[in-house]
Amino acid sequence: MKIIIVGTAYPYRGGLAAYNERLAREFVTEGHEVTIMTFSLQYPSFLFPGKSQYLDGKAPEGLDIYRKVNSINPVNWLVTGNMIRKEKPDILIFKYWLPFMAPCFGTVARLARQNKHTMVISIFDNVIPHEKRAGDKLLTKYFTSSIDGAIAMSASVLKDLSQLRNNLPARINPHPLFDNFGPSVDRETALGTLGLDPLYKYLLFFGFIRKYKGLDLLIEAFAAERLRNKGLKLIIAGEFYEDDAPYREQVNKYQLENDIVFFDRFINDNEVAYFFSIADLVVQPYRSATQSGVTQIAYHFEKPMLVTDVGGLKEIVPHNKCGYVVNPDQSAIADAISDYFFNNRKVAFTKNVKEEKTKYSWKQMTASITEVYNNCIKNDNKK
């Protein structure tokens, strides 16, 4: 088939770009013709909370990536939509994560579908965003009314989608493994590279930092007396997308300066293996979530996880098998950390993670998209 993916890709950085590029590679491996149309402008700089939207490295080899889409220019949407309409791909894929993109994506999709051939399928990270704003539902409805089918990455996302459109061909397919960060690194090498003490065991909080990710809950939990002076350290690896002062004040308040290590910057792809190879336990203390790419990085590196009982996280991490699913409060988080390290759960949980990870292949994701596409064709023929 001829497939066009519209969304984040090189030279943009982050999980969205990694996802779209990895999906494209899987389709190419299966013999399809794939093009990625990424942004000429993704966010205006004043709207982007991080330090940079861009990668420094070379473009990925073997992928056709073109910078075509301007997220805030309606004239560009018309040009892009008409270009895709004339190209007549079999499938046009959008990865939807934010209502800000709805006017652009929805307009491009409507124009592309006018060729009566292209089926528009969206992969939904979220339908309702973590940080809600006025107009979110209206914008998302504009986009969802422009598509033919959907992939929801968790049951909670599918439920949210059904409130806007309950007649779409859709299926749930969890986030596949993020296996594009290379193999694990031996612990000694990883510790030396990051300058960390080999005498400690390490918890890892990974990814950009915003309120909904609950880092403050984790710091509170890590301050519990039963975890102090037990040879544990917490690594916080990721860029702050909000003021870091409250978190620093927490660390000072509980005198955790020697127990928490900040890598407060964007973590490049070639560094990811070092952080996960060191981690004894990956912790996601989120206040809200639908799903998370971090869990799939952890599965790739075969690391047990502690997640909170929000959104679709519990669908991915079987409780007391591959890790813990706990309430989003500091006491429950501290209890799970204590149980893991002091009752020696690592060996058993790691064995289970190795078995569980086999469910999350990219081949399964492309099969799900193809299944939805075929159902879209059937629906279209009934009209």
C-alpha positions in Angstrom: 0.0 0.0 0.0 0.9 3.6 -0.3 0.9 5.2 3.1 1.5 8.8 4.3 2.1 9.7 7.9 1.5 13.3 8.9 3.1 14.4 12.2 6.2 14.8 14.2 9.5 13.4 12.8 13.1 14.5 12.3 14.4 17.1 12.8 11.9 17.3 15.7 12.8 15.4 18.8 11.0 13.4 21.4 8.7 10.4 21.7 6.2 11.4 19.0 9.0 11.6 16.4 10.5 8.3 17.5 7.1 6.7 17.3 6.2 7.9 13.8 9.6 7.0 12.5 9.5 3.5 14.0 6.0 2.9 12.6 7.2 4.0 9.2 10.1 1.6 9.3 7.8 -1.3 10.2 5.5 -0.6 7.2 8.6 -0.3 5.0 9.9 -3.6 6.2 6.5 -5.1 5.2 6.9 -3.8 1.7 4.7 -0.7 1.7 5.6 2.7 0.3 5.8 5.1 3.1 6.2 8.9 3.3 6.3 11.0 6.5 5.2 14.6 6.1 6.4 16.4 9.2 6.2 20.0 10.3 7.9 23.0 8.8 6.5 24.6 12.0 5.3 22.4 14.8 4.8 25.0 17.6 5.5 28.7 17.7 8.5 29.1 20.0 6.5 31.0 22.6 4.1 28.1 23.0 6.8 25.4 23.4 7.6 24.8 27.1 11.0 23.2 26.6 14.4 24.6 25.5 14.4 23.3 21.9 12.1 21.4 19.6 15.0 20.1 17.5 17.6 17.3 17.4 21.2 18.0 16.6 22.0 14.7 14.9 21.7 13.4 11.4 18.4 12.5 9.7 17.4 8.8 10.1 18.5 6.7 7.1 16.1 4.8 5.0 13.0 7.0 5.6 11.4 9.6 3.3 10.7 12.6 5.5 9.6 15.9 4.2 9.0 19.2 6.1 5.6 20.3 4.7 3.1 21.1 7.5 2.7 24.4 9.3 0.5 23.9 12.3 -0.8 27.5 12.4 -1.1 28.5 8.7 -4.5 27.7 7.2 -3.2 28.4 3.7 -0.6 25.7 4.3 -3.3 23.3 5.4 -5.1 23.7 2.1 -2.0 23.2 0.1 -1.0 20.1 2.1 -4.4 18.6 2.0 -4.7 19.1 -1.7 -1.2 17.7 -2.3 -2.2 14.5 -0.4 -5.5 14.3 -2.2 -3.6 14.2 -5.5 -1.1 11.7 -4.2 -4.0 9.3 -3.4 -2.4 7.3 -0.6 -4.3 4.2 0.5 -3.9 5.2 4.1 -3.3 8.7 5.7 -2.2 8.3 9.3 -2.3 11.0 12.0 -1.0 10.5 15.5 -3.2 12.7 17.6 -2.1 13.9 21.0 -3.2 17.6 21.4 -6.3 19.6 20.5 -3.9 22.4 19.3 -3.3 20.2 16.2 -7.0 19.6 15.5 -7.6 22.5 13.0 -4.6 21.7 11.0 -5.0 17.9 11.0 -8.8 18.0 10.5 -8.5 20.4 7.5 -5.8 18.3 5.9 -7.8 15.1 6.4 -11.0 16.5 5.0 -9.3 17.6 1.8 -7.3 14.4 1.4 -10.5 12.3 1.7 -12.1 14.1 -1.3 -10.3 11.8 -3.7 -12.7 9.0 -2.6 -9.8 6.7 -2.2 -7.8 7.6 0.8 -8.8 6.3 4.3 -7.8 8.5 7.2 -6.8 6.6 10.3 -5.8 8.3 13.6 -3.7 6.8 16.3 -4.9 8.4 19.5 -2.4 9.0 22.4 -5.1 11.0 24.1 -8.6 12.2 23.2 -9.0 14.3 26.4 -5.6 15.9 27.2 -4.0 15.7 30.6 -3.9 19.4 31.0 -7.4 20.5 30.0 -8.2 23.9 28.4 -11.3 25.6 27.1 -12.3 24.4 23.7 -10.5 21.1 23.9 -13.6 19.0 23.2 -14.8 21.2 20.4 -11.4 21.1 18.6 -11.1 17.3 19.1 -14.6 16.8 17.7 -13.6 18.8 14.6 -10.7 16.4 14.1 -12.5 13.1 14.9 -15.3 14.0 12.5 -12.7 14.1 9.7 -11.4 10.5 10.0 -12.5 7.1 8.9 -11.0 4.9 11.6 -9.0 4.9 14.8 -6.4 3.1 16.9 -6.7 3.8 20.6 -3.7 3.0 22.7 -5.7 2.2 25.8 -9.3 1.3 26.8 -9.6 4.7 28.5 -8.7 6.4 25.3 -11.3 4.3 23.3 -13.9 5.2 25.9 -13.2 8.9 25.5 -13.3 8.6 21.7 -16.6 6.8 21.8 -18.1 9.9 23.5 -17.3 11.9 20.4 -17.8 9.3 17.7 -19.2 5.9 18.5 -19.5 4.7 14.9 -15.9 4.5 13.9 -14.0 1.3 13.0 -11.6 1.3 15.9 -9.6 -1.1 18.0 -7.3 -0.9 21.0 -3.6 -1.5 20.4 -1.2 -0.6 23.2 1.9 1.4 22.5 4.5 -1.0 21.0 8.0 -1.4 22.4 10.3 1.6 22.0 13.1 -0.7 20.6 14.9 2.0 18.7 17.3 3.0 21.6 19.6 0.0 21.1 20.5 -2.8 23.4 21.2 -2.6 27.2 24.6 -1.5 28.3 26.5 -3.3 31.1 25.9 -1.7 34.4 29.6 -0.7 35.0 29.8 1.1 31.7 26.5 2.9 32.2 27.4 4.0 35.7 30.8 5.3 34.5 29.2 7.2 31.6 26.7 9.0 33.8 29.1 9.4 36.7 27.1 7.5 39.2 28.1 5.5 42.3 28.1 1.7 41.8 27.3 1.1 45.5 23.7 2.2 45.2 20.5 0.9 43.7 18.6 3.3 41.5 15.0 4.3 40.8 14.4 6.1 37.6 11.9 8.8 36.8 12.2 9.5 33.0 10.8 12.0 30.6 9.8 15.6 30.5 8.3 17.0 33.8 4.9 18.5 34.2 2.5 18.6 37.1 0.3 15.7 35.9 3.4 13.4 36.0 3.4 13.5 39.8 7.1 13.9 40.5 6.3 15.8 43.7 4.5 12.6 44.9 7.6 10.5 44.2 9.9 12.9 46.0 7.5 12.9 49.0 7.5 9.1 48.9 11.3 8.9 48.6 11.6 11.0 51.7 9.9 8.3 53.8 12.0 7.3 56.8 11.8 3.6 55.9 13.7 4.4 52.6 16.4 6.6 54.1 20.0 5.3 54.4 19.1 2.1 52.6 21.5 2.4 49.7 18.9 3.8 47.3 19.1 6.8 45.0 16.5 8.4 42.7 17.5 9.5 39.2 15.3 12.3 37.7 16.1 12.4 34.0 14.2 14.8 31.8 13.6 18.4 30.9 11.4 20.6 33.1 8.4 21.9 31.1 7.4 24.0 34.1 9.1 25.8 37.0 11.6 23.5 38.7 11.8 25.6 41.9 9.0 23.7 43.8 10.8 20.4 43.2 14.1 21.7 44.3 12.5 23.1 47.4 11.1 19.7 48.2 14.5 18.1 47.9 16.0 20.7 50.2 13.1 20.4 52.7 13.7 16.7 53.1 17.5 16.9 52.9 17.6 14.6 49.9 20.3 16.5 48.0 22.6 13.4 48.3 19.9 10.9 47.5 18.4 12.4 44.3 20.3 13.0 41.1 19.0 15.4 38.5 19.7 15.1 34.8 17.5 18.1 34.1 17.7 18.3 30.3 16.5 16.5 27.2 17.9 13.0 27.1 19.2 12.2 23.6 18.3 8.9 22.0 21.9 7.7 22.3 21.8 8.2 26.1 18.6 6.4 26.9 20.2 3.0 27.2 22.5 4.2 29.9 19.7 5.4 32.2 17.5 2.3 31.8 20.5 -0.1 32.1 21.2 1.4 35.5 17.6 1.4 36.7 16.5 -1.2 39.2 12.9 0.1 39.1 11.3 2.6 36.7 8.7 4.8 38.5 5.8 6.6 36.9 3.8 8.3 39.7 1.4 10.0 37.4 -1.7 11.9 38.6 -3.4 11.3 35.2 -2.5 9.3 32.1 -3.9 7.4 29.2 -0.8 5.4 28.3 2.9 6.1 28.3 5.9 5.6 26.0 8.1 5.3 29.1 6.5 1.9 30.0 7.5 0.6 26.6 11.1 1.8 26.9 11.1 0.0 30.3 9.8 -3.2 28.7 12.4 -3.0 25.9 15.2 -2.8 28.5 13.4 -5.4 30.7 12.9 -3.3 33.7 10.1 -3.7 36.4 7.9 -0.7 36.8 5.9 1.1 39.5 2.9 3.0 38.0 -0.2 4.6 39.4 -3.7 3.4 38.9 -4.7 6.1 36.3 -5.8 5.8 32.7 -4.4 2.8 30.9 -1.2 2.3 32.8 -2.6 -0.7 34.7 -3.5 -2.4 31.4 0.2 -2.5 30.6 1.8 -3.3 33.9 0.3 -6.4 35.6 0.3 -5.7 39.4 2.7 -7.8 41.5 3.9 -9.5 38.3 5.8 -6.9 36.3 5.7 -4.3 38.9 3.2 -2.4 40.9 -0.1 -0.5 40.3 -0.8 1.8 43.2 -2.9 4.8 44.1 -1.3 8.1 43.2 -0.3 9.1 46.8 3.1 9.1 48.4 2.3 6.5 51.0 1.3 3.9 48.5 4.3 4.7 46.3 6.7 4.4 49.3 5.1 1.1 50.3 5.7 -0.4 46.8 9.3 0.9 46.7 9.9 -0.7 50.1 8.4 -4.0 49.1 10.4 -4.2 45.9 13.8 -3.5 47.3 13.6 -5.1 50.8 11.7 -8.2 49.7 14.0 -8.8 46.7 11.3 -8.8 44.0 13.7 -7.8 41.2 14.5 -11.3 39.8 10.9 -12.6 39.7 9.5 -9.3 38.3 12.3 -9.1 35.7 11.5 -12.6 34.5 7.8 -11.7 34.1 8.7 -8.5 32.2 10.7 -10.5 29.7 7.6 -12.7 29.1 5.1 -9.8 29.0 7.1 -7.7 26.5 6.4 -10.1 23.7 2.9 -8.7 23.5 4.0 -5.3 22.3 5.4 -5.7 18.8 5.3 -3.2 16.0 4.1 -5.9 13.7 1.0 -6.1 15.8 0.5 -2.4 15.5 0.7 -2.4 11.7 -1.7 -5.4 11.7 -4.2 -3.4 13.7 -4.0 -0.5 11.4 -4.5 -2.8 8.4 -7.5 -4.4 10.1 -9.0 -0.9 10.8 -8.3 0.1 7.2 -10.1 -3.0 5.8 -13.1 -2.3 8.1 -13.1 1.3 6.8 -13.3 -0.1 3.2 -16.2 -2.3 4.2 -18.0 0.7 5.8 -17.4 2.8 2.8 -18.8 0.2 0.5 -22.0 0.1 2.5 -22.7 3.8 2.0 
